[in-house]
Amino acid sequence: MRWAGQQLDVETPGTLPGLGSIAGLVRSVTTPEFRGITFHEVVARSALNSVPGTTLPFNWTINPYRGCTHACRYCFARPTHKYLELDQGADFDQQIVVKTNVAEVLRRELARPSWSHEQVALGTNTDPYQRAEGRYRLMPGIITALAESGTPLSVLTKGTLLRRDLPLLAAAAQQVPVGVGLSLALGDEELRRHVEPGVPSVRGRLDLIRAVRDAGLPCGVMVAPVLPWLTDSADQLDHLFAELSAAGATGVTTLVLHLRPGVKDWFMTWLARDHPHLVSRYESLYAHGSNAAPSYRTAFEQKVRPLLTKHGFARTSSHRSDPLPTTPQPPPPQQPLF
């Protein structure tokens, strides 16, 4: 176990006992404000992460955090914690890796003559505006470094903490293209508390959309994942799209739940506890892979298309004004680079 032997609230130079395989770890910290959460502070060797050859509309990402206190039952990034010999379940929610020097390293990387100023995406793996950002404040340095280097950027988040940085993002948009996207898939607040226990409220995120638009920035919305037989009815989607339209969303992308190995086990454990009557239906729907059966996806597309049109979110070949990927599945897990 790579984290074994670590003493909390002690800072020791260099690599700590029991952690020789994780270069750059400085200390592990617990605080009363984050009960049950341990922050593992690392000195990163790299900030920019290359993801070439995917169907995503960008080749570079930055992940200031690993693990996520949003604790979404379905999070596709859970398998990345296996690289650290941590589990994909509770450890992913409670053991958060923090790249404390990410902005400093990023500035050096952006200053290289070889840097081609391609778009950089944040929020493609774990959320850069999860609760930890309130403690570590890594995003202002990242946004500033990208904008000052002439590098376009996009941010996708569920965190209302983004509101803190709206003036900075608006200023960055005067220098480079800036995209802002929000993830909001569950309009039912009670269901959200069970499926996304660490995510801000539905109302809080709708208010954030309004704040982003008031700041003069576009705000696309990822209605993802849509949960079969839980959030996929025409009435539910119609109501959610109406709320998004009223809030000023500039585009909507819908994605049906994607269950990778490991993630599927964690999600199905929750489903068996809270919605046991759906277990057999999900097992059948996802019997042949991570994607829902083609027949379900086709029927969903036929159902959702007129609803998107009704609310002004008619689909085109791509949402060029939105910072959101239009890929039919989430981006691949990205191995931590420290």
C-alpha positions in Angstrom: 0.0 0.0 0.0 1.8 3.1 -1.2 0.2 5.4 1.4 1.1 3.1 4.4 3.2 4.6 7.2 2.2 8.2 6.6 1.8 10.4 9.7 -0.8 13.1 9.4 -0.1 16.8 10.0 3.6 16.4 9.8 5.7 18.0 7.0 8.9 16.2 6.1 11.2 17.1 3.2 11.6 14.7 0.4 10.0 11.3 0.1 8.4 10.0 3.2 8.7 6.5 4.7 6.4 4.0 3.0 5.8 6.3 0.0 8.9 5.9 -2.1 6.9 5.1 -5.2 5.0 8.4 -5.1 7.6 11.0 -6.0 6.9 14.5 -4.7 4.7 13.7 -1.7 5.3 16.3 0.9 2.7 15.6 3.6 -0.8 14.3 4.3 -3.2 16.5 6.1 -6.6 16.2 7.8 -8.5 19.2 9.0 -11.8 19.6 11.1 -13.4 21.5 8.2 -13.1 18.5 6.0 -14.1 15.7 8.3 -13.2 12.2 7.0 -11.0 13.7 4.1 -7.3 13.4 3.9 -5.3 15.7 1.6 -2.1 14.3 0.1 0.0 17.4 -0.9 2.5 16.7 -3.7 5.1 18.7 -5.6 4.2 18.0 -9.2 6.8 17.5 -12.0 4.2 18.3 -14.7 1.0 20.3 -15.0 0.0 19.8 -18.7 -1.3 16.4 -19.5 -1.4 15.3 -23.2 -4.5 13.3 -24.4 -3.9 13.1 -28.2 -5.8 10.8 -30.5 -9.1 10.9 -28.7 -12.5 12.1 -30.0 -12.3 15.1 -27.6 -12.0 18.7 -29.0 -8.8 19.3 -27.1 -5.4 17.6 -26.7 -4.3 19.0 -23.4 -5.7 19.0 -19.9 -4.7 20.0 -16.4 -5.8 18.1 -13.3 -4.9 20.0 -10.1 -6.6 17.3 -7.9 -6.9 13.5 -7.9 -9.9 12.1 -6.3 -13.0 14.2 -5.7 -15.2 15.0 -2.7 -18.2 15.3 -4.9 -18.4 11.5 -4.3 -20.6 10.9 -7.4 -21.6 7.3 -7.5 -21.1 7.1 -11.2 -17.8 9.0 -11.6 -15.9 7.6 -14.6 -12.6 8.9 -13.1 -12.6 6.5 -10.2 -10.2 4.0 -11.8 -7.5 6.6 -11.8 -7.0 6.0 -8.0 -5.8 2.5 -8.8 -2.5 4.1 -10.0 -1.9 5.2 -6.4 -2.9 1.8 -5.0 -6.1 3.3 -3.5 -9.5 1.9 -4.1 -12.1 3.3 -6.5 -14.8 3.7 -3.9 -14.4 5.5 -0.6 -10.7 6.3 -1.2 -11.6 8.2 -4.3 -14.0 10.3 -2.3 -11.9 10.8 0.8 -8.2 10.6 -0.3 -7.5 13.7 -2.3 -4.2 14.3 -4.0 -3.3 18.0 -4.3 -0.7 19.3 -6.7 0.3 22.3 -4.6 2.8 23.8 -7.1 0.7 23.2 -10.2 0.5 26.9 -11.3 4.3 27.4 -10.9 5.0 24.3 -13.0 2.5 25.3 -15.6 4.1 28.7 -16.1 7.4 27.0 -16.9 5.7 24.6 -19.3 3.8 27.4 -21.1 7.1 29.4 -21.5 8.7 26.7 -23.5 9.4 27.6 -27.2 7.7 24.3 -28.2 4.4 25.1 -26.6 1.9 25.6 -29.4 -0.9 27.4 -27.5 -3.5 24.7 -28.1 -6.7 24.8 -26.0 -6.3 23.4 -22.4 -9.3 21.9 -20.7 -9.9 21.7 -17.0 -12.5 19.5 -15.3 -12.1 16.5 -17.7 -11.1 14.0 -15.0 -11.8 15.3 -11.5 -13.5 18.6 -10.6 -11.1 21.6 -10.3 -13.7 23.4 -8.2 -14.4 20.7 -5.7 -14.4 21.7 -2.0 -10.6 21.4 -1.8 -10.2 24.4 -4.1 -11.6 26.6 -1.3 -8.6 25.6 0.8 -5.8 25.5 -1.8 -6.9 28.2 -4.3 -5.0 26.6 -7.2 -7.3 27.7 -10.0 -6.6 31.5 -10.0 -2.9 30.8 -10.7 -3.8 28.3 -13.4 -6.2 30.7 -15.1 -3.8 33.6 -15.0 -0.9 31.5 -16.3 -2.9 30.3 -19.3 -4.4 33.7 -20.2 -1.1 35.5 -19.9 0.6 32.9 -22.1 -2.1 33.3 -24.8 -3.5 29.8 -24.3 -7.2 29.2 -24.8 -8.9 27.4 -21.9 -12.2 25.8 -20.9 -13.5 24.8 -17.5 -16.1 22.1 -16.8 -17.4 21.9 -13.2 -20.2 21.0 -10.8 -18.7 23.3 -8.2 -20.4 26.6 -7.3 -17.0 27.8 -6.1 -16.4 28.8 -9.7 -18.3 32.0 -8.9 -15.3 33.2 -6.9 -13.2 33.3 -10.1 -15.7 34.7 -12.5 -14.0 38.2 -12.6 -10.7 36.4 -13.3 -12.3 34.3 -16.1 -14.0 37.3 -17.6 -10.7 39.2 -17.6 -9.0 36.1 -19.2 -11.7 36.1 -21.9 -10.3 39.5 -23.0 -7.0 37.8 -23.8 -7.9 34.3 -25.0 -11.0 32.3 -25.8 -12.6 31.0 -22.6 -15.3 28.4 -22.3 -17.3 27.6 -19.2 -19.3 24.5 -18.8 -21.5 23.3 -15.9 -22.5 19.7 -15.2 -26.1 19.4 -14.1 -27.9 16.2 -14.8 -30.2 15.6 -11.8 -33.1 18.0 -11.3 -34.4 16.0 -8.4 -32.8 17.4 -5.2 -33.5 14.3 -3.2 -32.0 12.0 -5.8 -29.0 14.3 -6.1 -28.3 14.0 -2.3 -28.0 10.2 -2.7 -26.2 10.0 -6.1 -24.0 13.1 -5.8 -23.7 13.6 -2.0 -20.9 16.2 -2.2 -22.2 18.2 -5.1 -23.8 21.7 -4.6 -27.5 21.8 -4.9 -29.5 22.0 -8.1 -30.6 25.5 -7.3 -27.1 26.6 -6.5 -25.9 25.4 -9.9 -28.8 27.0 -11.8 -27.9 30.3 -10.0 -24.3 29.8 -11.1 -25.3 29.5 -14.7 -27.0 32.9 -14.3 -23.9 34.4 -12.7 -21.7 33.0 -15.5 -23.9 34.6 -18.1 -24.1 37.9 -16.1 -20.3 37.9 -16.3 -20.5 37.9 -20.1 -19.3 34.3 -20.5 -21.0 31.5 -22.4 -22.2 28.6 -20.3 -22.8 25.2 -21.8 -24.4 22.5 -19.7 -23.6 18.8 -19.6 -26.7 16.9 -18.7 -24.6 13.9 -17.9 -25.0 11.2 -17.0 -28.7 10.6 -17.7 -29.6 7.6 -15.5 -31.9 5.1 -17.1 -35.3 4.8 -15.5 -34.3 7.4 -12.8 -33.8 10.7 -14.7 -34.6 9.8 -18.3 -38.3 10.4 -18.7 -39.6 12.9 -21.2 -41.2 14.9 -18.3 -38.0 15.0 -16.3 -35.9 16.1 -19.2 -38.4 18.6 -20.4 -38.5 20.2 -16.9 -34.7 20.3 -16.6 -34.2 21.8 -20.1 -36.8 24.5 -19.3 -34.8 25.3 -16.1 -31.5 25.5 -18.0 -33.0 27.7 -20.7 -34.5 30.1 -18.1 -31.1 30.3 -16.4 -29.4 31.3 -19.7 -27.5 28.2 -20.7 -26.0 28.6 -24.1 -26.0 24.9 -25.0 -26.8 21.5 -23.7 -25.1 18.2 -24.3 -26.7 15.0 -23.0 -24.9 11.7 -22.3 -26.4 8.5 -21.1 -24.7 6.8 -18.1 -21.4 5.1 -18.9 -20.2 2.4 -16.5 -16.6 1.3 -16.8 -15.3 -1.7 -14.9 -14.8 -0.7 -11.2 -17.1 2.2 -11.6 -19.9 -0.2 -12.4 -19.3 -2.2 -9.2 -19.5 0.9 -7.1 -22.6 2.3 -8.8 -24.4 -1.1 -8.7 -23.8 -1.4 -5.0 -25.6 1.9 -4.5 -28.4 0.9 -6.9 -28.9 -2.4 -5.1 -29.3 -0.5 -1.8 -31.5 2.4 -2.9 -33.3 1.0 -6.0 -33.1 -2.8 -5.9 -36.0 -3.1 -8.4 -33.7 -1.7 -11.1 -30.7 -4.0 -10.6 -31.8 -6.6 -13.1 -32.7 -4.0 -15.7 -29.3 -2.3 -15.4 -27.5 -5.7 -15.5 -29.3 -6.4 -18.8 -28.8 -2.9 -20.2 -25.0 -2.9 -19.5 -24.5 -6.7 -20.1 -22.2 -6.2 -23.1 -19.9 -3.3 -22.1 -19.6 0.1 -20.5 -22.3 1.7 -22.7 -26.0 1.2 -22.5 -27.4 -1.2 -25.1 -27.7 0.4 -28.6 -31.5 0.0 -28.6 -31.8 2.2 -25.4 -29.4 4.8 -26.7 -31.3 5.1 -30.0 -34.6 5.4 -28.3 -33.2 8.0 -25.9 -31.8 10.1 -28.9 -35.3 10.0 -30.5 -36.8 11.2 -27.3 -34.4 13.9 -26.4 -33.9 15.6 -29.7 -37.3 17.3 -30.0 -37.0 18.4 -26.3 -33.7 20.1 -27.0 -35.2 21.8 -30.0 -38.2 22.9 -28.0 -36.0 24.7 -25.5 -33.6 26.2 -28.0 -30.8 23.7 -27.7 -31.2 22.1 -31.1 -28.1 19.9 -31.8 -25.7 20.6 -34.6 -22.6 18.7 -35.6 -20.8 20.3 -32.8 -21.5 23.0 -30.2 -18.7 25.4 -31.3 -19.8 28.0 -28.8 -19.6 25.5 -25.9 -16.5 24.2 -24.1 -18.1 20.8 -23.7 -17.0 17.6 -25.4 -19.6 16.1 -27.7 -18.1 12.6 -27.5 -20.6 9.8 -26.8 -18.6 8.7 -23.8 -16.4 10.3 -21.1 -12.7 10.9 -21.8 -10.3 8.1 -20.9 -8.9 7.9 -17.4 -5.6 9.9 -17.1 -2.7 8.5 -15.2 -1.4 10.9 -12.5 1.8 12.7 -13.3 3.7 13.9 -10.3 
